[in-house]
Amino acid sequence: MSTWEESATGTRYVLAPFWGPKHSQFQFPITNTPATHDGGVAAFKVSDATGTLTLDPAWVSRDMRRGEPVIVANGMVFGYGSGEETRQGWPDLGLQFNSLVRATKSTHATIYVLDATTGAELWSSGDTITSFNHFSGITVANGRVYLGTYDGTLWCFGL
């Protein structure tokens, strides 16, 4: 999970990545689209209205195909969808813990830059990245965003 404070209002946000669909009864004031239920990032505002801290839903991102932990910099959320196939069982193959099967069924990672207060997409790498990401993270440094992929490639984009 990640957190940041909006300087203009002092509002503290907590951002949580997730895989799969959000629960149908869990409502956000802002829901970004397209939504195909493959995971993303959920943002919550920290509130203290009654002397007890609560996390109030703020926004949910567009689908990211397995949302992963984000970095917040300059009012922007830098996140990515790993593109990794995380299921370990299929109707035609049964239980399958073989990493080669999962790698074959995976797609590509996509980096997203979102507005930190609304979750609106500001930029994405689209189909540029050609492999998926497996348990590494995104890095933002010196005006660039970096992500390594399963095939051993280090991707770098200027901000």
BAKE-379557 format. One record per atom (N, C-alpha, C): residue in three letters; x, z, y. Coordinates in steps of 0.05 Angstrom, whole numbers, padded with zeros to 5 digits, always signed. Example, Ala and Ser with C-alpha at 12.3 -4.5 7.8 and 13.67 -1.06 7.14 Angstrom:
REM BAKE-379557
ala+00264+00156-00114;ala+00246+00156-00090;ala+00264+00156-00066;ser+00257+00142-00045;ser+00273+00143-00021;ser+00258+00157+00001;
REM end
This chain:
REM BAKE-379557
met+00017+00000-00023;met+00000+00000+00000;met+00018+00000+00025;ser+00007-00010+00047;ser+00021-00011+00072;ser+00003+00001+00093;thr+00016+00009+00116;thr+00001+00020+00138;thr+00013+00011+00164;trp-00003+00011+00185;trp+00006+00004+00211;trp-00013+00016+00232;glu-00004+00019+00256;glu-00021+00029+00278;glu-00023+00008+00299;glu-00048+00002+00306;glu-00053-00017+00328;glu-00047-00003+00354;ser-00028-00014+00369;ser-00017+00000+00393;ser-00038+00002+00415;ala-00056-00017+00418;ala-00075-00017+00440;ala-00096+00005+00437;thr-00104+00011+00412;thr-00125+00031+00408;thr-00116+00056+00393;gly-00092+00055+00381;gly-00083+00078+00365;gly-00096+00079+00338;thr-00110+00059+00331;thr-00124+00059+00305;thr-00103+00054+00282;arg-00105+00072+00262;arg-00087+00070+00239;arg-00102+00054+00217;tyr-00088+00035+00205;tyr-00099+00019+00183;tyr-00083+00024+00158;val-00096+00023+00135;val-00083+00024+00109;val-00091-00002+00095;leu-00071-00017+00084;leu-00077-00042+00071;leu-00069-00040+00042;ala-00088-00048+00025;ala-00084-00046-00004;ala-00087-00073-00017;pro-00067-00082-00032;pro-00071-00107-00047;pro-00088-00102-00072;phe-00100-00123-00082;phe-00116-00120-00107;phe-00116-00146-00122;trp-00121-00144-00148;trp-00125-00167-00166;trp-00154-00167-00174;gly-00164-00191-00179;gly-00192-00194-00187;gly-00211-00191-00165;pro-00237-00191-00171;pro-00258-00190-00150;pro-00261-00162-00138;lys-00270-00161-00113;lys-00278-00135-00102;lys-00305-00128-00115;his-00311-00102-00117;his-00336-00094-00129;his-00359-00104-00112;ser-00380-00113-00125;ser-00402-00125-00111;ser-00416-00106-00091;gln-00415-00081-00096;gln-00428-00061-00078;gln-00409-00051-00056;phe-00384-00060-00056;phe-00365-00051-00036;phe-00366-00071-00013;gln-00375-00063+00010;gln-00380-00081+00033;gln-00359-00076+00055;phe-00350-00098+00067;phe-00331-00097+00089;phe-00345-00110+00113;pro-00340-00099+00137;pro-00352-00112+00161;pro-00342-00140+00165;ile-00317-00146+00157;ile-00307-00173+00159;ile-00298-00182+00131;thr-00309-00204+00122;thr-00301-00216+00096;thr-00291-00244+00102;asn-00266-00249+00097;asn-00254-00275+00102;asn-00257-00293+00078;thr-00259-00319+00081;thr-00264-00337+00059;thr-00243-00358+00058;pro-00240-00374+00038;pro-00257-00376+00015;pro-00254-00352-00004;ala-00275-00346-00019;ala-00274-00324-00038;ala-00281-00333-00066;thr-00261-00333-00083;thr-00265-00341-00111;thr-00259-00318-00130;his-00254-00294-00120;his-00251-00270-00136;his-00224-00268-00150;asp-00203-00278-00139;asp-00177-00276-00151;asp-00159-00255-00139;gly-00169-00238-00122;gly-00153-00217-00110;gly-00145-00223-00081;gly-00134-00203-00068;gly-00126-00207-00040;gly-00116-00181-00028;val-00124-00175-00003;val-00116-00151+00011;val-00141-00139+00023;ala-00145-00113+00020;ala-00167-00099+00033;ala-00155-00080+00055;ala-00167-00080+00078;ala-00157-00063+00100;ala-00178-00042+00106;phe-00168-00018+00111;phe-00185+00005+00117;phe-00175+00018+00143;lys-00194+00028+00159;lys-00187+00043+00183;lys-00187+00072+00176;val-00167+00087+00185;val-00167+00116+00181;val-00183+00129+00203;ser-00203+00144+00196;ser-00221+00157+00215;ser-00221+00187+00212;asp-00226+00201+00234;asp-00227+00230+00233;asp-00250+00240+00250;ala-00274+00230+00244;ala-00298+00236+00260;ala-00308+00265+00255;thr-00304+00276+00232;thr-00315+00302+00226;thr-00294+00323+00219;gly-00269+00317+00226;gly-00247+00335+00219;gly-00236+00330+00191;thr-00247+00311+00177;thr-00237+00303+00151;thr-00230+00273+00152;leu-00206+00267+00143;leu-00197+00239+00144;leu-00212+00222+00124;thr-00221+00199+00132;thr-00234+00180+00114;thr-00222+00152+00118;leu-00225+00136+00097;leu-00217+00108+00099;leu-00242+00091+00100;asp-00246+00078+00123;asp-00270+00062+00127;asp-00263+00033+00124;pro-00278+00018+00108;pro-00272-00011+00104;pro-00271-00025+00131;ala-00250-00042+00135;ala-00247-00057+00160;ala-00250-00087+00154;trp-00234-00098+00136;trp-00235-00126+00129;trp-00224-00130+00101;val-00232-00153+00089;val-00220-00162+00064;val-00211-00191+00069;ser-00187-00196+00058;ser-00175-00223+00063;ser-00188-00244+00047;arg-00181-00269+00052;arg-00188-00291+00034;arg-00176-00286+00007;asp-00184-00301-00013;asp-00172-00299-00039;asp-00143-00307-00038;met-00126-00293-00053;met-00098-00298-00053;met-00087-00303-00080;arg-00103-00304-00100;arg-00093-00308-00128;arg-00073-00287-00135;arg-00083-00262-00138;arg-00067-00239-00145;arg-00052-00228-00120;gly-00067-00215-00102;gly-00055-00204-00078;gly-00033-00184-00085;glu-00012-00184-00069;glu+00011-00166-00073;glu+00015-00150-00048;pro+00032-00129-00049;pro+00037-00112-00025;pro+00046-00129-00001;val+00037-00120+00023;val+00042-00134+00048;val+00062-00120+00066;ile+00071-00134+00086;ile+00088-00123+00107;ile+00073-00130+00133;val+00072-00110+00152;val+00059-00115+00177;val+00080-00115+00199;ala+00081-00136+00215;ala+00100-00139+00237;ala+00087-00153+00260;asn+00090-00142+00284;asn+00079-00154+00308;asn+00050-00161+00307;gly+00034-00144+00295;gly+00005-00148+00293;gly-00003-00169+00273;met+00016-00177+00255;met+00010-00196+00235;met+00015-00185+00207;val-00001-00192+00188;val+00003-00183+00160;val+00016-00206+00145;phe+00039-00201+00133;phe+00053-00220+00117;phe+00048-00213+00088;gly+00034-00229+00074;gly+00027-00223+00046;gly+00029-00248+00029;tyr+00024-00245+00004;tyr+00025-00269-00014;tyr+00008-00264-00038;gly+00000-00287-00049;gly-00013-00287-00075;gly+00008-00296-00095;ser+00012-00280-00116;ser+00034-00286-00135;ser+00030-00311-00151;gly+00005-00319-00155;gly-00001-00343-00171;gly+00003-00338-00201;glu+00011-00313-00208;glu+00016-00307-00236;glu-00010-00303-00251;glu-00011-00313-00275;glu-00034-00308-00293;glu-00029-00280-00306;thr-00046-00261-00299;thr-00043-00234-00308;thr-00059-00227-00333;arg-00077-00244-00341;arg-00093-00238-00365;arg-00075-00237-00389;gln-00082-00221-00409;gln-00066-00220-00433;gln-00083-00226-00458;gly-00107-00237-00453;gly-00124-00245-00475;gly-00142-00268-00467;trp-00146-00287-00485;trp-00162-00311-00480;trp-00179-00316-00505;pro-00203-00328-00500;pro-00221-00333-00523;pro-00208-00351-00544;asp-00191-00371-00536;asp-00180-00389-00555;asp-00153-00379-00567;leu-00139-00361-00553;leu-00113-00351-00563;leu-00114-00322-00572;gly-00135-00307-00565;gly-00135-00279-00572;gly-00116-00264-00554;leu-00108-00240-00562;leu-00088-00224-00547;leu-00062-00239-00548;gln-00050-00241-00524;gln-00025-00257-00523;gln-00007-00244-00502;phe+00013-00229-00512;phe+00032-00216-00494;phe+00057-00232-00490;asn+00058-00256-00500;asn+00081-00273-00498;asn+00083-00283-00469;ser+00106-00277-00456;ser+00109-00285-00428;ser+00109-00315-00424;leu+00117-00330-00444;leu+00116-00359-00441;leu+00088-00370-00438;val+00069-00358-00453;val+00041-00366-00450;val+00031-00360-00422;arg+00037-00336-00412;arg+00028-00328-00385;arg+00041-00346-00364;ala+00067-00352-00368;ala+00081-00369-00348;ala+00068-00397-00348;thr+00061-00408-00371;thr+00049-00434-00373;thr+00022-00435-00359;lys+00007-00413-00360;lys-00020-00412-00348;lys-00019-00404-00319;ser+00004-00396-00308;ser+00007-00389-00280;ser+00007-00413-00262;thr+00003-00409-00237;thr+00004-00430-00217;thr+00026-00424-00197;his+00023-00429-00172;his+00045-00425-00152;his+00038-00402-00134;ala+00058-00389-00123;ala+00054-00368-00103;ala+00047-00381-00076;thr+00033-00366-00060;thr+00027-00375-00033;thr+00031-00352-00013;ile+00046-00357+00008;ile+00050-00337+00029;ile+00028-00341+00050;tyr+00017-00318+00059;tyr-00003-00319+00080;tyr+00005-00301+00103;val-00001-00310+00128;val+00002-00293+00151;val-00027-00289+00162;leu-00034-00264+00164;leu-00061-00256+00172;leu-00061-00240+00198;asp-00082-00243+00214;asp-00086-00225+00237;asp-00091-00197+00226;ala-00075-00178+00236;ala-00076-00151+00225;ala-00102-00136+00231;thr-00117-00144+00252;thr-00142-00129+00258;thr-00166-00142+00246;thr-00165-00168+00238;thr-00188-00181+00226;thr-00184-00193+00199;gly-00159-00196+00191;gly-00153-00209+00165;gly-00155-00239+00166;ala-00161-00251+00189;ala-00163-00280+00192;ala-00136-00293+00186;glu-00138-00315+00171;glu-00113-00329+00164;glu-00102-00344+00188;leu-00076-00339+00194;leu-00063-00352+00216;leu-00045-00375+00206;trp-00035-00372+00182;trp-00017-00392+00170;trp-00015-00387+00140;ser-00009-00408+00125;ser-00003-00405+00097;ser+00017-00426+00088;ser+00032-00420+00067;ser+00051-00440+00056;ser+00037-00461+00040;gly+00012-00459+00036;gly-00004-00479+00021;gly+00008-00483-00007;asp+00012-00508-00014;asp+00023-00516-00041;asp+00053-00520-00040;thr+00067-00511-00019;thr+00096-00516-00017;thr+00112-00503-00039;ile+00106-00477-00044;ile+00120-00462-00065;ile+00111-00473-00092;thr+00130-00478-00110;thr+00124-00492-00135;thr+00123-00474-00159;ser+00129-00448-00157;ser+00129-00430-00180;ser+00114-00405-00172;phe+00109-00388-00192;phe+00096-00363-00186;phe+00116-00340-00182;asn+00106-00318-00172;asn+00123-00294-00168;asn+00116-00273-00188;his+00137-00260-00198;his+00132-00238-00218;his+00146-00213-00209;phe+00131-00194-00199;phe+00141-00167-00193;phe+00165-00166-00174;ser+00166-00183-00155;ser+00186-00179-00133;ser+00169-00177-00108;gly+00181-00176-00085;gly+00166-00173-00061;gly+00173-00193-00039;ile+00157-00192-00018;ile+00161-00209+00005;ile+00179-00193+00024;thr+00195-00208+00039;thr+00213-00195+00059;thr+00210-00210+00085;val+00209-00195+00107;val+00208-00207+00134;val+00232-00195+00149;ala+00250-00213+00158;ala+00274-00205+00172;ala+00284-00227+00190;asn+00293-00220+00214;asn+00306-00239+00232;asn+00290-00265+00236;gly+00264-00262+00240;gly+00248-00285+00246;gly+00242-00303+00222;arg+00245-00293+00198;arg+00240-00308+00174;arg+00225-00292+00154;val+00211-00305+00136;val+00197-00292+00114;val+00208-00304+00088;tyr+00215-00286+00069;tyr+00228-00294+00044;tyr+00211-00286+00020;leu+00212-00303-00001;leu+00199-00296-00026;leu+00214-00310-00049;gly+00221-00295-00069;gly+00233-00307-00093;gly+00212-00313-00114;thr+00217-00334-00130;thr+00198-00341-00150;thr+00210-00340-00178;tyr+00193-00341-00198;tyr+00200-00338-00226;tyr+00221-00358-00235;asp+00221-00382-00223;asp+00241-00402-00231;asp+00268-00398-00218;gly+00272-00376-00203;gly+00298-00370-00191;gly+00302-00381-00163;thr+00281-00392-00151;thr+00283-00403-00124;thr+00277-00382-00103;leu+00293-00381-00082;leu+00288-00364-00059;leu+00276-00381-00037;trp+00251-00376-00030;trp+00238-00391-00009;trp+00241-00377+00018;cys+00245-00392+00039;cys+00249-00381+00066;cys+00233-00398+00086;phe+00217-00385+00102;phe+00201-00399+00123;phe+00207-00385+00150;gly+00210-00401+00171;gly+00213-00390+00198;gly+00186-00381+00208;leu+00187-00359+00224;leu+00161-00348+00234;leu+00152-00364+00258;
REM end
